[in-house]
């Protein structure tokens, strides 16, 4: 799903000490439709969040687990 990151909220680290985030986003092309989701624990992509291409205002492609957690994030050209 293609979305624009509106804001990032740093959560407590996982039990293994890895970062976790709550990503607040808007849907590309749908105007003011907003949602948020928490990243999957202990995923390597959590270390990319906050780097160029993965900041507020950037457009990304999100994938989700069956439980609704973000399982992957890919930067896309906006």
Number of C-alpha atoms within 10 A of each C-alpha: 10 19 22 24 23 17 15 18 11 12 12 11 13 12 9 8 10 14 21 22 19 17 21 18 23 20 16 17 10 9 8 9 10 15 13 17 14 19 23 22 19 16 14 13 16 19 12 13 19 11 8 10 18 19 19 17 15 18 23 23 13 16 14 16 11 7 8 13 17 23 19 17 19 14 15 14 7 12
